[in-house]
Amino acid sequence: MAEIQTILVCGAGTMGSGIAQLSAVSGYRTILFDLDSAILTRAEQQISTQLQKLEEKGVISKETNKAASERIQFTTDLNLCKADLAIEAIIENVTIKKDLFHKLAELNGKETIYASNTSSISINSLVEGFMYPAQFAGMHFFNPAPVMKLVEIIQGAQTDPNIIAVLVGVAKQMKKIPVRCSDAPGFIVNRVARHFYLEAMYMVENRHLNIEQADAIMEAAGFKMGPFKLMDLIGLDINYSVSNIVWEALQKPKRLTPSSLQKEKVDAGDLGKKTRKGFYNYL
């Protein structure tokens, strides 16, 4: 199989721009695509700022900063989205994701590897009707992508094992820790982490403690962030969507019932740091 030289990242939000930055710093020619030019412009500015901060801290050299910046192409033109590896990091919606992969497959063909950064949607469901199922897998980064070390590499029922090996190699080139897993509800991390979030919200709902106390307790126990701060960072809409997907995929067990406390926030549009208001205010 050909060596990965060009990586396409679809979706210029926080996660997509982070993956694109990581890709460019790791030596790959990188294309960052988004239909929204304003989001793409913001992503370009954020990547530039982050690279400059890394240089100032001595994490990367001036030469690395310059080279990484020159490797990234920003585009709203899908016709320019040709790459050896296409990573999708858009909205958690099966229909929209499948439509994007269909267009990418028509443009790129059977030699390209197609990977979804989905945090919980079944890889087997995403690949239904896809023309190159053996070339399709999950590659789930964690937020913020340039910082978090773990990457879940998810093998679907039709994924060629050689594709998994290539993705593991890419993750290692990015200095990440790849963990292989089979397609299952929530994969590994989001399956295990449901209790971290849900139990904390249940305790607040039942007035056993408040949000600040829950975070302080977990941080004192060794966690870098408490559950409510972490949900605000991830995005309450994303976290709530994952809870629903895992709950429904496992036949709606009571212990994994999504929290009404979180639903109220999502319905109100208070989605965390990205809207400057979630469980905390960021004004």
Secondary structure, DSSP 8 states (H G I E B T S, - for coil): -----EEEEE--SHHHHHHHHHHHHTT-EEEEE-S-HHHHHHHHHHHHHHHHHHHHTTSS-HHHHHHHHHHEEEES-GGG---SEEEE---S-HHHHHHHHHHHHHHH-TTSEEEE--SSS-HHHHTTT-S-GGGEEEEEE-SSTTT--EEEEEE-TT--HHHHHHHHHHHHHTT-EEEEEES-TTTTHHHHHHHHHHHHHHHHHTTSS-HHHHHHHHHHTT-SS-HHHHHHHH-HHHHHHHHHHHHHHTT--GGG---HHHHHHHHHT--BGGGTBSSSB--
